[in-house]
Amino acid sequence: MAEHRPHKTQVSGSSPGWPTKIKFMTTKIKIRVPVIHYPEEIRERVENGMGCGSTIGEGWYDIIRELDKQIAELYPEYVVNQVKEKFGGLRYYIDDIPDDVHAAVYDCINEAYRKAGKTCDVCGEAGKIGKINEWLIATRCEKHRTNK
């Protein structure tokens, strides 16, 4: 389980019926979020290491499966801390790994990042990173770039 430490913050609400100020606790909270948006092959690794609910599109599942196999060959006990899409790129964060395989593992991760940057995260076809709408940057093929 991951530890979540919210900051002491005040948030103004604008919807009728919502409080105008909310104060968050500063104590440790243990959370467990189900991991459902990952290839089945890595869910156990993700559940062991990750406590947030980030997701990736199914179009990148083959890239993630290949990356998992490559890293597992180098260091079978590795643990995934987080897998997500950010600004159209793949982010694959893992726990500490031994120095003797560090460079090789990160070469694999960097190669997966490059592949994902040319692969639609929805369908797996060739794609490119671009602005999808006013707030979303993603790697999409022509078909899914227009589908918002």
Secondary structure, DSSP 8 states (H G I E B T S, - for coil): -EEE-----EEE--STTS-SEEE---S-EEE-----SS-GGGHHHHHHH--S-----GGGHHHHHHHHHHHHHH-TT--EEEEEEETTEEEEEE----HHHHHHHHHHHHHHHHHHTTB-TTT-SB-EEEE-SSS-EEEE-HHHHH--
